[in-house]
Amino acid sequence: MPETLDISEARKKFNTFDQDLREQPVIYITRHNKQAFAIVNIEYLETMIETMEVLSDPDAMAMLNESLKAIQEGRLIDHEEVEKEFL
């Protein structure tokens, strides 16, 4: 569960956010008991952006769905077979 801090608490903890974000990817900041914004670990943010880009790419999603279908149907190639093919 992400940590939630009131904005006044967040101001006091500002210098430790880099350490806190190693343990949890998001810290929510509230103002008047309502979520106002979030502080996000940069690596987590980059991963989320990359995931959204893949999910919004029709070609990438078609390839993913075809791969999942192949797995379900048992159409798998052992990594050793792939190595032999490319070596």
N, CA, C and O atoms as CSV, one atom per row, in Angstrom:
chain,resi,resn,atom,element,x,y,z
A,1,MET,N,N,0.845,-1.184,0.000
A,1,MET,CA,C,0.000,0.000,0.000
A,1,MET,C,C,0.885,1.240,0.000
A,1,MET,O,O,1.723,1.399,0.887
A,2,PRO,N,N,0.712,2.113,-0.975
A,2,PRO,CA,C,1.541,3.320,-1.031
A,2,PRO,C,C,1.341,4.210,0.194
A,2,PRO,O,O,0.256,4.285,0.772
A,3,GLU,N,N,2.401,4.863,0.556
A,3,GLU,CA,C,2.347,5.800,1.676
A,3,GLU,C,C,1.558,7.036,1.252
A,3,GLU,O,O,1.662,7.486,0.111
A,4,THR,N,N,0.782,7.571,2.162
A,4,THR,CA,C,0.038,8.804,1.917
A,4,THR,C,C,0.416,9.807,2.997
A,4,THR,O,O,0.360,9.506,4.190
A,5,LEU,N,N,0.794,10.982,2.571
A,5,LEU,CA,C,1.192,12.039,3.500
A,5,LEU,C,C,0.413,13.308,3.211
A,5,LEU,O,O,0.110,13.618,2.059
A,6,ASP,N,N,0.094,14.033,4.263
A,6,ASP,CA,C,-0.465,15.366,4.106
A,6,ASP,C,C,0.664,16.263,3.601
A,6,ASP,O,O,1.835,16.007,3.884
A,7,ILE,N,N,0.324,17.287,2.872
A,7,ILE,CA,C,1.349,18.145,2.268
A,7,ILE,C,C,2.289,18.747,3.312
A,7,ILE,O,O,3.473,18.934,3.033
A,8,SER,N,N,1.795,19.049,4.487
A,8,SER,CA,C,2.678,19.606,5.529
A,8,SER,C,C,3.675,18.552,6.010
A,8,SER,O,O,4.830,18.881,6.280
A,9,GLU,N,N,3.246,17.286,6.120
A,9,GLU,CA,C,4.166,16.207,6.471
A,9,GLU,C,C,5.184,16.005,5.354
A,9,GLU,O,O,6.366,15.779,5.613
A,10,ALA,N,N,4.718,16.088,4.120
A,10,ALA,CA,C,5.595,15.877,2.963
A,10,ALA,C,C,6.699,16.930,2.932
A,10,ALA,O,O,7.845,16.618,2.609
A,11,ARG,N,N,6.368,18.150,3.259
A,11,ARG,CA,C,7.386,19.211,3.273
A,11,ARG,C,C,8.500,18.869,4.253
A,11,ARG,O,O,9.678,19.092,3.974
A,12,LYS,N,N,8.115,18.324,5.404
A,12,LYS,CA,C,9.106,17.973,6.436
A,12,LYS,C,C,9.988,16.807,5.987
A,12,LYS,O,O,11.159,16.735,6.360
A,13,LYS,N,N,9.427,15.894,5.187
A,13,LYS,CA,C,10.151,14.699,4.769
A,13,LYS,C,C,10.819,14.826,3.412
A,13,LYS,O,O,11.381,13.854,2.907
A,14,PHE,N,N,10.768,15.991,2.822
A,14,PHE,CA,C,11.248,16.163,1.449
A,14,PHE,C,C,12.649,15.588,1.232
A,14,PHE,O,O,12.897,14.939,0.216
A,15,ASN,N,N,13.543,15.812,2.151
A,15,ASN,CA,C,14.934,15.378,1.989
A,15,ASN,C,C,15.115,13.869,2.066
A,15,ASN,O,O,16.193,13.370,1.742
A,16,THR,N,N,14.099,13.133,2.482
A,16,THR,CA,C,14.234,11.673,2.589
A,16,THR,C,C,13.433,10.922,1.533
A,16,THR,O,O,13.435,9.691,1.530
A,17,PHE,N,N,12.759,11.616,0.650
A,17,PHE,CA,C,11.934,10.944,-0.358
A,17,PHE,C,C,12.751,10.001,-1.245
A,17,PHE,O,O,12.262,8.938,-1.629
A,18,ASP,N,N,13.973,10.375,-1.568
A,18,ASP,CA,C,14.781,9.492,-2.411
A,18,ASP,C,C,14.988,8.136,-1.749
A,18,ASP,O,O,14.976,7.113,-2.434
A,19,GLN,N,N,15.178,8.105,-0.439
A,19,GLN,CA,C,15.317,6.843,0.290
A,19,GLN,C,C,13.977,6.109,0.367
A,19,GLN,O,O,13.919,4.895,0.174
A,20,ASP,N,N,12.912,6.840,0.645
A,20,ASP,CA,C,11.581,6.233,0.762
A,20,ASP,C,C,11.148,5.585,-0.556
A,20,ASP,O,O,10.511,4.532,-0.553
A,21,LEU,N,N,11.492,6.210,-1.665
A,21,LEU,CA,C,11.075,5.704,-2.969
A,21,LEU,C,C,11.851,4.474,-3.408
A,21,LEU,O,O,11.496,3.848,-4.407
A,22,ARG,N,N,12.899,4.116,-2.686
A,22,ARG,CA,C,13.584,2.853,-2.952
A,22,ARG,C,C,12.742,1.684,-2.464
A,22,ARG,O,O,12.797,0.591,-3.026
A,23,GLU,N,N,11.964,1.922,-1.417
A,23,GLU,CA,C,11.159,0.872,-0.801
A,23,GLU,C,C,9.757,0.782,-1.392
A,23,GLU,O,O,9.155,-0.292,-1.400
A,24,GLN,N,N,9.243,1.885,-1.881
A,24,GLN,CA,C,7.901,1.915,-2.474
A,24,GLN,C,C,7.933,2.866,-3.664
A,24,GLN,O,O,8.550,3.929,-3.593
A,25,PRO,N,N,7.272,2.490,-4.755
A,25,PRO,CA,C,7.418,3.290,-5.976
A,25,PRO,C,C,6.643,4.600,-5.996
A,25,PRO,O,O,6.965,5.495,-6.777
A,26,VAL,N,N,5.610,4.727,-5.136
A,26,VAL,CA,C,4.759,5.919,-5.181
A,26,VAL,C,C,4.457,6.387,-3.761
A,26,VAL,O,O,4.209,5.582,-2.864
A,27,ILE,N,N,4.482,7.691,-3.580
A,27,ILE,CA,C,4.036,8.313,-2.332
A,27,ILE,C,C,2.977,9.340,-2.712
A,27,ILE,O,O,3.236,10.257,-3.492
A,28,TYR,N,N,1.787,9.176,-2.153
A,28,TYR,CA,C,0.686,10.108,-2.440
A,28,TYR,C,C,0.725,11.268,-1.457
A,28,TYR,O,O,0.983,11.090,-0.266
A,29,ILE,N,N,0.465,12.448,-1.976
A,29,ILE,CA,C,0.430,13.659,-1.161
A,29,ILE,C,C,-0.999,14.194,-1.192
A,29,ILE,O,O,-1.601,14.345,-2.255
A,30,THR,N,N,-1.525,14.476,-0.004
A,30,THR,CA,C,-2.891,14.991,0.087
A,30,THR,C,C,-2.889,16.449,0.527
A,30,THR,O,O,-1.962,16.933,1.175
A,31,ARG,N,N,-3.953,17.116,0.151
A,31,ARG,CA,C,-4.206,18.491,0.588
A,31,ARG,C,C,-5.680,18.532,0.966
A,31,ARG,O,O,-6.543,18.217,0.146
A,32,HIS,N,N,-5.967,18.913,2.186
A,32,HIS,CA,C,-7.344,18.949,2.694
A,32,HIS,C,C,-8.015,17.575,2.565
A,32,HIS,O,O,-9.177,17.460,2.175
A,33,ASN,N,N,-7.239,16.536,2.908
A,33,ASN,CA,C,-7.709,15.143,2.901
A,33,ASN,C,C,-8.090,14.614,1.522
A,33,ASN,O,O,-8.802,13.615,1.428
A,34,LYS,N,N,-7.638,15.251,0.465
A,34,LYS,CA,C,-7.874,14.768,-0.896
A,34,LYS,C,C,-6.519,14.598,-1.579
A,34,LYS,O,O,-5.616,15.415,-1.398
A,35,GLN,N,N,-6.387,13.525,-2.369
A,35,GLN,CA,C,-5.133,13.340,-3.084
A,35,GLN,C,C,-4.899,14.515,-4.026
A,35,GLN,O,O,-5.757,14.871,-4.833
A,36,ALA,N,N,-3.704,15.112,-3.900
A,36,ALA,CA,C,-3.364,16.270,-4.716
A,36,ALA,C,C,-2.351,15.901,-5.804
A,36,ALA,O,O,-2.471,16.348,-6.945
A,37,PHE,N,N,-1.363,15.090,-5.450
A,37,PHE,CA,C,-0.355,14.654,-6.403
A,37,PHE,C,C,0.402,13.478,-5.819
A,37,PHE,O,O,0.157,13.056,-4.689
A,38,ALA,N,N,1.320,12.961,-6.606
A,38,ALA,CA,C,2.125,11.829,-6.157
A,38,ALA,C,C,3.588,12.077,-6.505
A,38,ALA,O,O,3.911,12.751,-7.483
A,39,ILE,N,N,4.442,11.523,-5.693
A,39,ILE,CA,C,5.873,11.515,-5.961
A,39,ILE,C,C,6.192,10.087,-6.374
A,39,ILE,O,O,5.840,9.135,-5.678
A,40,VAL,N,N,6.867,9.945,-7.521
A,40,VAL,CA,C,7.042,8.618,-8.103
A,40,VAL,C,C,8.528,8.337,-8.346
A,40,VAL,O,O,9.272,9.202,-8.808
A,41,ASN,N,N,8.937,7.120,-8.029
A,41,ASN,CA,C,10.280,6.653,-8.324
A,41,ASN,C,C,10.467,6.713,-9.844
A,41,ASN,O,O,9.612,6.226,-10.584
A,42,ILE,N,N,11.554,7.294,-10.313
A,42,ILE,CA,C,11.746,7.536,-11.737
A,42,ILE,C,C,11.798,6.233,-12.536
A,42,ILE,O,O,11.266,6.170,-13.645
A,43,GLU,N,N,12.425,5.203,-11.992
A,43,GLU,CA,C,12.483,3.921,-12.705
A,43,GLU,C,C,11.085,3.326,-12.863
A,43,GLU,O,O,10.760,2.762,-13.908
A,44,TYR,N,N,10.269,3.451,-11.834
A,44,TYR,CA,C,8.887,2.966,-11.890
A,44,TYR,C,C,8.110,3.747,-12.948
A,44,TYR,O,O,7.364,3.163,-13.734
A,45,LEU,N,N,8.287,5.061,-12.966
A,45,LEU,CA,C,7.611,5.905,-13.943
A,45,LEU,C,C,8.014,5.531,-15.370
A,45,LEU,O,O,7.160,5.418,-16.249
A,46,GLU,N,N,9.306,5.340,-15.598
A,46,GLU,CA,C,9.773,4.973,-16.929
A,46,GLU,C,C,9.195,3.628,-17.365
A,46,GLU,O,O,8.837,3.450,-18.529
A,47,THR,N,N,9.106,2.691,-16.435
A,47,THR,CA,C,8.515,1.385,-16.735
A,47,THR,C,C,7.043,1.520,-17.089
A,47,THR,O,O,6.570,0.885,-18.031
A,48,MET,N,N,6.324,2.335,-16.347
A,48,MET,CA,C,4.900,2.546,-16.624
A,48,MET,C,C,4.692,3.202,-17.995
A,48,MET,O,O,3.796,2.809,-18.742
A,49,ILE,N,N,5.505,4.180,-18.318
A,49,ILE,CA,C,5.395,4.856,-19.620
A,49,ILE,C,C,5.680,3.873,-20.746
A,49,ILE,O,O,4.963,3.843,-21.746
A,50,GLU,N,N,6.726,3.071,-20.584
A,50,GLU,CA,C,7.062,2.079,-21.602
A,50,GLU,C,C,5.922,1.070,-21.777
A,50,GLU,O,O,5.590,0.694,-22.901
A,51,THR,N,N,5.331,0.639,-20.672
A,51,THR,CA,C,4.200,-0.297,-20.727
A,51,THR,C,C,3.017,0.326,-21.450
A,51,THR,O,O,2.381,-0.331,-22.274
A,52,MET,N,N,2.715,1.579,-21.155
A,52,MET,CA,C,1.601,2.247,-21.829
A,52,MET,C,C,1.860,2.390,-23.323
A,52,MET,O,O,0.939,2.270,-24.131
A,53,GLU,N,N,3.119,2.647,-23.692
A,53,GLU,CA,C,3.458,2.754,-25.114
A,53,GLU,C,C,3.231,1.424,-25.827
A,53,GLU,O,O,2.701,1.399,-26.938
A,54,VAL,N,N,3.628,0.316,-25.195
A,54,VAL,CA,C,3.415,-1.001,-25.792
A,54,VAL,C,C,1.928,-1.294,-25.901
A,54,VAL,O,O,1.456,-1.761,-26.938
A,55,LEU,N,N,1.189,-1.021,-24.830
A,55,LEU,CA,C,-0.244,-1.302,-24.827
A,55,LEU,C,C,-1.011,-0.458,-25.837
A,55,LEU,O,O,-2.087,-0.853,-26.287
A,56,SER,N,N,-0.472,0.691,-26.193
A,56,SER,CA,C,-1.163,1.555,-27.159
A,56,SER,C,C,-0.713,1.306,-28.603
A,56,SER,O,O,-1.232,1.924,-29.532
A,57,ASP,N,N,0.245,0.407,-28.785
A,57,ASP,CA,C,0.754,0.090,-30.122
A,57,ASP,C,C,0.029,-1.146,-30.649
A,57,ASP,O,O,0.256,-2.247,-30.148
A,58,PRO,N,N,-0.837,-0.989,-31.648
A,58,PRO,CA,C,-1.617,-2.126,-32.162
A,58,PRO,C,C,-0.740,-3.277,-32.672
A,58,PRO,O,O,-1.079,-4.443,-32.473
A,59,ASP,N,N,0.372,-2.962,-33.321
A,59,ASP,CA,C,1.253,-4.019,-33.826
A,59,ASP,C,C,1.885,-4.810,-32.678
A,59,ASP,O,O,1.953,-6.038,-32.729
A,60,ALA,N,N,2.343,-4.109,-31.653
A,60,ALA,CA,C,2.945,-4.784,-30.500
A,60,ALA,C,C,1.916,-5.657,-29.784
A,60,ALA,O,O,2.228,-6.768,-29.355
A,61,MET,N,N,0.696,-5.151,-29.659
A,61,MET,CA,C,-0.352,-5.936,-28.998
A,61,MET,C,C,-0.732,-7.165,-29.821
A,61,MET,O,O,-1.017,-8.222,-29.258
A,62,ALA,N,N,-0.738,-7.037,-31.133
A,62,ALA,CA,C,-1.040,-8.184,-31.995
A,62,ALA,C,C,0.031,-9.259,-31.821
A,62,ALA,O,O,-0.285,-10.446,-31.738
A,63,MET,N,N,1.301,-8.842,-31.766
A,63,MET,CA,C,2.392,-9.791,-31.562
A,63,MET,C,C,2.285,-10.459,-30.195
A,63,MET,O,O,2.499,-11.665,-30.075
A,64,LEU,N,N,1.957,-9.688,-29.174
A,64,LEU,CA,C,1.796,-10.234,-27.826
A,64,LEU,C,C,0.667,-11.248,-27.793
A,64,LEU,O,O,0.819,-12.338,-27.242
A,65,ASN,N,N,-0.461,-10.892,-28.380
A,65,ASN,CA,C,-1.612,-11.812,-28.388
A,65,ASN,C,C,-1.291,-13.086,-29.159
A,65,ASN,O,O,-1.704,-14.171,-28.749
A,66,GLU,N,N,-0.566,-12.975,-30.261
A,66,GLU,CA,C,-0.169,-14.157,-31.028
A,66,GLU,C,C,0.772,-15.037,-30.199
A,66,GLU,O,O,0.667,-16.263,-30.228
A,67,SER,N,N,1.675,-14.417,-29.471
A,67,SER,CA,C,2.591,-15.172,-28.614
A,67,SER,C,C,1.833,-15.911,-27.511
A,67,SER,O,O,2.118,-17.075,-27.230
A,68,LEU,N,N,0.878,-15.239,-26.895
A,68,LEU,CA,C,0.078,-15.878,-25.843
A,68,LEU,C,C,-0.726,-17.049,-26.407
A,68,LEU,O,O,-0.851,-18.093,-25.767
A,69,LYS,N,N,-1.264,-16.866,-27.602
A,69,LYS,CA,C,-2.020,-17.929,-28.248
A,69,LYS,C,C,-1.114,-19.126,-28.535
A,69,LYS,O,O,-1.509,-20.272,-28.319
A,70,ALA,N,N,0.085,-18.863,-29.015
A,70,ALA,CA,C,1.042,-19.931,-29.301
A,70,ALA,C,C,1.391,-20.704,-28.028
A,70,ALA,O,O,1.497,-21.930,-28.054
A,71,ILE,N,N,1.567,-20.001,-26.937
A,71,ILE,CA,C,1.865,-20.655,-25.655
A,71,ILE,C,C,0.701,-21.543,-25.239
A,71,ILE,O,O,0.899,-22.695,-24.852
A,72,GLN,N,N,-0.514,-21.005,-25.318
A,72,GLN,CA,C,-1.700,-21.785,-24.943
A,72,GLN,C,C,-1.852,-23.038,-25.798
A,72,GLN,O,O,-2.313,-24.074,-25.319
A,73,GLU,N,N,-1.465,-22.938,-27.051
A,73,GLU,CA,C,-1.584,-24.073,-27.967
A,73,GLU,C,C,-0.379,-25.005,-27.894
A,73,GLU,O,O,-0.337,-26.023,-28.585
A,74,GLY,N,N,0.587,-24.665,-27.070
A,74,GLY,CA,C,1.757,-25.517,-26.907
A,74,GLY,C,C,2.773,-25.399,-28.028
A,74,GLY,O,O,3.654,-26.248,-28.162
A,75,ARG,N,N,2.657,-24.354,-28.835
A,75,ARG,CA,C,3.615,-24.138,-29.925
A,75,ARG,C,C,4.821,-23.394,-29.370
A,75,ARG,O,O,4.946,-22.177,-29.510
A,76,LEU,N,N,5.703,-24.161,-28.736
A,76,LEU,CA,C,6.867,-23.569,-28.080
A,76,LEU,C,C,8.141,-24.107,-28.705
A,76,LEU,O,O,8.179,-25.233,-29.201
A,77,ILE,N,N,9.174,-23.296,-28.675
A,77,ILE,CA,C,10.480,-23.715,-29.168
A,77,ILE,C,C,11.447,-23.619,-27.993
A,77,ILE,O,O,11.586,-22.567,-27.368
A,78,ASP,N,N,12.104,-24.722,-27.708
A,78,ASP,CA,C,13.074,-24.781,-26.629
A,78,ASP,C,C,14.246,-23.849,-26.937
A,78,ASP,O,O,14.665,-23.728,-28.088
A,79,HIS,N,N,14.773,-23.190,-25.897
A,79,HIS,CA,C,15.865,-22.236,-26.121
A,79,HIS,C,C,17.087,-22.909,-26.734
A,79,HIS,O,O,17.837,-22.268,-27.470
A,80,GLU,N,N,17.297,-24.179,-26.443
A,80,GLU,CA,C,18.427,-24.897,-27.034
A,80,GLU,C,C,18.255,-25.046,-28.544
A,80,GLU,O,O,19.226,-24.967,-29.296
A,81,GLU,N,N,17.018,-25.261,-28.980
A,81,GLU,CA,C,16.746,-25.339,-30.415
A,81,GLU,C,C,17.027,-23.996,-31.099
A,81,GLU,O,O,17.569,-23.948,-32.203
A,82,VAL,N,N,16.656,-22.936,-30.438
A,82,VAL,CA,C,16.898,-21.593,-30.982
A,82,VAL,C,C,18.393,-21.345,-31.082
A,82,VAL,O,O,18.866,-20.818,-32.089
A,83,GLU,N,N,19.145,-21.718,-30.049
A,83,GLU,CA,C,20.592,-21.539,-30.086
A,83,GLU,C,C,21.214,-22.279,-31.274
A,83,GLU,O,O,22.063,-21.729,-31.974
A,84,LYS,N,N,20.789,-23.523,-31.497
A,84,LYS,CA,C,21.327,-24.302,-32.601
A,84,LYS,C,C,21.040,-23.618,-33.936
A,84,LYS,O,O,21.874,-23.627,-34.842
A,85,GLU,N,N,19.861,-23.029,-34.044
A,85,GLU,CA,C,19.460,-22.379,-35.286
A,85,GLU,C,C,20.314,-21.145,-35.587
A,85,GLU,O,O,20.597,-20.849,-36.748
A,86,PHE,N,N,20.719,-20.434,-34.541
A,86,PHE,CA,C,21.427,-19.179,-34.745
A,86,PHE,C,C,22.931,-19.280,-34.590
A,86,PHE,O,O,23.642,-18.311,-34.853
A,87,LEU,N,N,23.421,-20.408,-34.178
A,87,LEU,CA,C,24.885,-20.544,-33.999
A,87,LEU,C,C,25.527,-21.220,-35.168
A,87,LEU,O,O,26.743,-21.412,-35.179
